[in-house]
């Protein structure tokens, strides 16, 4: 799909990329990671020719991209950045359909594209298409940025630290959404981040870079188990635990990896207030509790919109589909349950059945590293 052959890039006497070569398969989610100044963003920008290399060649589907018109090339490659770059004077619909309109798609076709894409991120067309960026939350703006990159159905999406400025809860939600979108639409995604937890959570393949070179290219599991160089260990801020702590391996529990900040609402909450809360916090579900604070279940924005009535309580819309674990349950058991479920998290309960926290797929990815690495002394 994408092939780098001996790519180098310098500015004056400063070498940014040093003879790098690698291949990305069609439909693969590849994450470029490394310390600041390692060349990861430069590598990304050579794919859509925002940066031209001094030496080497890049091929997409066997075609040398230097022989392609750069403007036409960029229209076939989605591009998402941290600053989002939505046009403030355009509505959500106009922002998403920028490239299709440039490509002279019929008006009705543009509308259908916007409708279909908004469904992917749980933002109904009727409620959101007319809004301007200033009326959206940060997470919603970033969703629109992602949808704009998908609008012309490009086979390749480039993403440069798109979630770096978001709060952790919103970031987790968007990471899960982009992974689901990638699986559904089978896009090839090249993603830049400085966050190893994010890389472990998202990537099929991680490319670790330093000083303009590729240090290791491997699956998340392989990189965790067999880091290719000391710089990777240092970047993870961990060092291998060889079991020399004198106590043997420590048993890890669900509570060791849970997030304690959980959005909880009583079952007597009204549908509209729940929708407003989910919208303001950029989440698509809430944990629902009984009058005595014990766990009842969860409610999703889809369920409320499909079956809820304005002003009604959410009690009848609550489901018990999300898996629960006890806080003293073995972490491995909790991870196995999460991996086997369709949910992006599991609920952790106290002995009295109140909610202690939740474990997300991101915190699970981090835990896999923790299990293999010890803390730096």
C-alpha positions as MATLAB code, in Angstrom:
seq = 'XXXXXXXXXXXXXXXXXXXXXXXXXXXXXXXXXXXXXXXXXXXXXXXXXXXXXXXXXXXXXXXXXXXXXXXXXXXXXXXXXXXXXXXXXXXXXXXXXXXXXXXXXXXXXXXXXXXXXXXXXXXXXXXXXXXXXXXXXXXXXXXXXXXXXXXXXXXXXXXXXXXXXXXXXXXXXXXXXXXXXXXXXXXXXXXXXXXXXXXXXXXXXXXXXXXXXXXXXXXXXXXXXXXXXXXXXXXXXXXXXXXXXXXXXXXXXXXXXXXXXXXXXXXXXXXXXXXXXXXXXXXXXXXXXXXXXXXXXXXXXXXXXXXXXXXXXXXXXXXXXXXXXXXXXXXXXXXXXXXXXXXXXXXXXXXXXXXXXXXXXXXXXXXXXXXXXXXXX';
ca = [
       0.000    0.000    0.000;
       2.597    2.585    1.175;
       6.280    1.925    0.599;
       9.218    4.086    1.702;
      12.518    3.465   -0.090;
      15.628    5.103    1.386;
      13.928    8.386    2.292;
      16.150   11.195    3.579;
      15.323   14.783    4.448;
      17.639   17.570    5.566;
      17.338   21.267    6.270;
      20.771   22.733    5.634;
      23.238   20.643    7.626;
      20.519   19.194    9.866;
      19.390   15.698    8.906;
      15.742   15.071    9.838;
      15.236   11.679    8.157;
      18.153    9.342    7.531;
      17.631    6.766    4.809;
      14.434    5.221    6.202;
      12.619    2.342    4.516;
       9.430    0.521    5.514;
       6.115   -0.739    4.154;
       2.540   -0.319    5.372;
      -0.083   -2.842    4.330;
      -3.548   -1.947    3.106;
      -6.012   -1.587    5.989;
      -3.247   -1.441    8.607;
      -3.265    0.960   11.574;
       0.342    2.135   11.953;
       1.511    4.445   14.731;
       4.689    6.536   14.456;
       6.123    7.295   17.883;
       9.321    8.601   19.407;
      10.826   11.541   21.299;
      10.351   15.126   20.162;
      12.313   15.855   17.000;
      12.689   12.196   16.016;
      11.183   12.766   12.552;
       7.761   11.179   12.980;
       5.716   14.180   11.797;
       8.129   14.805    8.929;
       7.688   11.171    7.897;
       3.910   11.579    7.972;
       3.986   14.750    5.866;
       6.100   13.174    3.152;
       3.207   10.816    2.419;
       0.939   13.635    1.207;
       3.882   15.715   -0.046;
       3.487   18.554    2.413;
       7.206   17.898    2.834;
       9.373   16.751   -0.064;
      12.295   14.414    0.742;
      15.776   15.129   -0.600;
      16.418   11.511   -1.521;
      14.505    8.277   -1.929;
      11.060    7.374   -3.202;
       7.602    6.810   -1.759;
       5.115    4.548   -3.509;
       1.375    4.277   -2.945;
      -0.156    1.231   -4.602;
       2.990    0.893   -6.690;
       2.921    4.473   -8.000;
       5.756    6.912   -7.347;
       4.003    9.843   -5.641;
       6.571   12.359   -6.954;
       5.011   11.825  -10.363;
       1.539   12.663   -9.009;
       0.001   16.139   -8.910;
       0.423   17.083   -5.208;
      -2.973   18.781   -4.987;
      -4.751   15.807   -6.540;
      -2.754   13.465   -4.304;
      -3.859   15.308   -1.151;
      -7.487   15.089   -2.182;
      -7.171   11.298   -2.057;
      -5.524   11.247    1.387;
      -7.375   12.286    4.543;
      -5.455   14.509    6.969;
      -6.310   15.203   10.618;
      -4.253   17.425   12.939;
      -4.439   18.431   16.594;
      -5.521   21.988   15.787;
      -8.442   20.532   13.794;
      -8.619   23.514   11.433;
     -12.398   23.637   10.976;
     -13.580   26.650    9.016;
     -15.323   28.857   11.616;
     -17.681   30.445    9.093;
     -18.902   27.080    7.791;
     -21.483   24.767    9.322;
     -20.727   21.191   10.333;
     -22.210   19.987    7.044;
     -20.140   22.426    4.999;
     -16.949   21.549    6.874;
     -17.399   17.810    6.365;
     -18.258   18.148    2.686;
     -15.389   20.470    1.704;
     -13.469   17.911   -0.365;
     -16.524   16.264   -1.998;
     -17.673   19.724   -3.091;
     -14.202   20.487   -4.471;
     -14.436   17.219   -6.383;
     -17.785   18.371   -7.830;
     -19.928   15.727   -6.145;
     -23.681   16.322   -6.647;
     -25.340   18.259   -3.825;
     -27.542   15.339   -2.772;
     -24.541   13.002   -2.723;
     -22.694   15.433   -0.428;
     -25.661   15.511    1.932;
     -25.865   11.711    2.032;
     -22.147   11.488    2.823;
     -22.541   13.917    5.723;
     -25.568   12.029    7.058;
     -23.768    8.677    6.923;
     -20.597    9.994    8.541;
     -22.376   11.754   11.396;
     -24.066    8.452   12.235;
     -20.634    6.901   12.765;
     -19.923    9.219   15.705;
     -23.408    9.431   17.179;
     -24.085   13.017   16.078;
     -27.524   13.011   14.383;
     -27.673   15.039   11.172;
     -30.813   16.965   12.134;
     -29.283   18.144   15.413;
     -25.760   18.941   14.267;
     -25.462   19.651   10.526;
     -26.491   23.306   10.898;
     -24.180   24.082   13.824;
     -20.973   26.104   13.604;
     -17.670   24.973   15.182;
     -18.033   27.493   18.016;
     -21.207   25.679   19.103;
     -19.405   22.345   19.514;
     -17.310   20.932   22.345;
     -13.637   20.156   21.774;
     -14.361   16.466   21.341;
     -17.163   17.150   18.868;
     -14.919   19.470   16.857;
     -12.270   16.771   16.652;
     -14.905   14.257   15.507;
     -15.874   16.622   12.681;
     -12.205   16.941   11.755;
     -11.976   13.162   11.456;
     -15.196   12.957    9.424;
     -13.965   15.659    7.056;
     -10.898   13.517    6.389;
     -13.187   10.566    5.578;
     -15.680   12.455    3.413;
     -14.225   11.689   -0.012;
     -13.642    8.053    1.034;
      -9.837    8.202    0.809;
      -8.054    4.867    1.242;
      -5.398    6.507    3.461;
      -5.872    8.705    6.542;
      -2.969   10.614    8.112;
      -3.428   11.718   11.731;
      -0.909   13.979   13.504;
      -1.491   13.821   17.296;
      -5.230   14.431   16.757;
      -6.290   13.818   20.361;
      -3.357   15.410   22.177;
      -5.270   18.459   23.425;
      -8.301   16.565   24.768;
      -9.076   15.501   28.326;
      -8.398   11.810   29.130;
     -12.047   10.676   29.143;
     -12.826   12.305   25.782;
      -9.549   10.995   24.414;
     -10.407    7.410   25.397;
     -13.810    7.718   23.733;
     -12.370    9.093   20.490;
      -9.623    6.479   20.392;
     -12.245    3.754   20.592;
     -14.359    5.463   17.915;
     -11.489    5.855   15.457;
     -10.480    2.224   15.925;
     -14.060    1.085   15.262;
     -14.324    3.368   12.211;
     -11.054    1.988   10.874;
     -12.267   -1.590   11.249;
     -15.621   -0.816    9.652;
     -14.335    1.233    6.710;
     -11.042   -0.690    6.312;
      -8.925    2.439    5.957;
      -5.144    2.535    6.125;
      -4.280    4.897    8.982;
      -0.877    6.409    9.764;
      -1.037    8.016   13.196;
       1.574   10.155   14.993;
       1.673   10.294   18.793;
       4.118   10.832   21.650;
       1.951    8.730   24.005;
       2.904    5.056   24.250;
      -0.405    4.159   25.922;
      -2.210    5.560   22.887;
       0.079    3.652   20.526;
      -0.460    0.374   22.379;
      -4.216    0.885   22.370;
      -4.591    1.740   18.678;
      -1.812    0.232   16.604;
      -1.541   -2.912   14.563;
       2.102   -1.920   14.064;
       4.249    0.598   15.950;
       7.205    2.338   14.285;
       9.546    3.747   16.929;
      11.811    6.526   15.640;
      14.761    8.423   17.067;
      17.104   10.965   15.471;
      15.637   10.437   12.022;
      15.980    6.661   12.034;
      13.616    3.741   12.574;
      14.732    1.978   15.745;
      12.067   -0.728   15.774;
       8.977   -1.652   13.775;
       6.831   -4.231   15.541;
       3.413   -5.133   16.872;
       2.524   -3.669   20.294;
       2.948   -7.078   21.916;
       6.359   -7.649   20.350;
       7.608   -4.176   21.289;
       6.524   -4.644   24.893;
       8.079   -8.078   25.197;
      11.233   -7.417   23.173;
      12.073   -3.700   23.025;
      14.631   -3.200   20.275;
      16.870   -0.643   21.962;
      17.511    1.129   25.285;
      15.856    4.288   23.928;
      12.550    2.412   23.748;
      12.833    1.327   27.378;
      13.702    4.886   28.338;
      10.779    6.289   26.361;
       8.392    3.944   28.114;
       9.817    5.253   31.413;
      10.158    1.657   32.513;
      12.885   -0.941   32.754;
      12.561   -4.694   32.507;
      11.475   -6.401   35.703;
      13.516   -9.559   35.962;
      11.747  -10.655   39.123;
      14.663   -9.495   41.283;
      12.541   -7.602   43.803;
      12.821  -10.461   46.265;
       9.099  -10.995   46.565;
       8.478  -12.637   43.247;
       5.761  -11.339   40.965;
       3.094   -9.221   42.604;
      -0.530  -10.203   42.044;
      -2.405   -7.451   40.268;
      -6.096   -6.726   40.754;
      -8.747   -4.883   38.786;
      -8.550   -1.971   41.231;
      -4.880   -1.445   40.329;
      -5.833   -0.343   36.812;
      -9.256    1.233   37.169;
     -10.123    4.865   36.611;
     -12.047    6.242   39.549;
     -13.620    9.231   37.796;
     -16.868    7.804   36.462;
     -19.922    9.668   35.185;
     -22.787    8.286   37.289;
     -26.446    9.286   37.236;
     -29.403    8.085   39.340;
     -32.035    5.964   37.610;
     -34.545    8.773   38.183;
     -32.601   11.062   35.830;
     -34.527   12.423   32.858;
     -33.662   11.628   29.265;
     -32.902   15.215   28.245;
     -30.504   15.885   31.117;
     -28.649   12.654   30.325;
     -28.286   13.630   26.667;
     -26.980   17.050   27.687;
     -24.500   15.486   30.108;
     -23.192   13.030   27.514;
     -22.884   15.802   24.957;
     -21.007   18.121   27.315;
     -18.571   15.369   28.354;
     -18.178   13.804   24.895;
     -19.213   10.305   25.972;
     -21.864    7.999   24.548;
     -22.940    6.180   27.697;
     -23.498    6.747   31.419;
     -23.323    4.511   34.466;
     -26.709    4.357   36.217;
     -27.084    3.799   39.969;
     -29.946    3.008   42.355;
     -31.138    5.203   45.222;
     -28.669    3.478   47.559;
     -25.773    4.158   45.126;
     -25.518    0.506   44.057;
     -24.827   -0.242   40.407;
     -27.867   -0.752   38.168;
     -26.483   -0.731   34.626;
     -25.657    1.654   31.808;
     -27.634    3.783   29.413;
     -26.447    4.770   25.941;
     -27.289    7.809   23.893;
     -28.532    5.495   21.114;
     -31.015    3.815   23.459;
     -32.340    7.152   24.702;
     -32.800    8.489   21.181;
     -34.396    5.290   19.901;
     -36.720    4.461   22.800;
     -36.698    7.354   25.242;
     -39.371    9.999   25.575;
     -38.649   13.642   26.467;
     -38.955   14.248   30.190;
     -39.180   10.565   31.104;
     -36.926    8.788   33.576;
     -34.176    6.565   32.182;
     -34.891    3.572   34.460;
     -36.594    1.552   31.704;
     -33.742    2.228   29.256;
     -30.978    0.839   31.452;
     -29.228   -2.343   30.304;
     -26.776   -4.672   32.015;
     -24.769   -5.350   28.856;
     -21.494   -3.912   30.169;
     -19.504   -6.540   32.044;
     -18.709   -5.981   35.720;
     -15.800   -7.224   37.825;
     -14.976   -6.993   41.509;
     -12.198   -4.636   42.526;
     -10.253   -7.580   44.012;
     -10.747   -9.719   40.912;
      -7.495  -10.648   39.173;
      -6.492   -8.051   36.592;
      -5.933  -10.759   33.976;
      -9.516  -11.950   34.410;
     -10.798   -8.392   33.984;
      -8.707   -7.932   30.835;
      -9.924  -11.216   29.365;
     -13.527  -10.165   29.957;
     -12.909   -6.777   28.333;
     -11.241   -8.310   25.284;
     -14.104  -10.753   24.790;
     -16.770   -8.037   24.978;
     -17.989   -5.454   22.497;
     -17.724   -2.695   25.095;
     -14.832   -0.251   25.408;
     -14.756   -0.673   29.185;
     -15.735   -2.865   32.144;
     -17.271   -1.628   35.402;
     -15.373   -2.297   38.640;
     -17.600   -2.807   41.691;
     -16.987   -2.611   45.419;
     -18.108   -5.461   47.695;
     -21.317   -3.544   48.446;
     -22.073   -3.313   44.682;
     -21.350    0.409   44.446;
     -19.234    1.614   41.520;
     -15.510    1.808   42.269;
     -14.328    2.719   38.775;
     -13.895    1.386   35.281;
     -11.158   -0.171   33.181;
     -10.865    1.066   29.594;
      -9.034   -0.532   26.714;
      -6.381    2.188   27.017;
      -5.747    1.454   30.684;
      -5.635   -2.240   29.786;
      -2.940   -1.558   27.183;
      -0.974    0.358   29.779;
      -1.366   -2.535   32.195;
       0.109   -4.979   29.704;
       3.253   -2.877   29.803;
       3.167   -2.631   33.592;
       2.991   -6.416   33.832;
       6.160   -6.777   31.795;
       8.084   -3.729   33.054;
       9.075   -2.504   36.495;
       9.106    1.100   37.664;
      12.246    3.132   37.126;
      14.185    3.478   40.353;
];
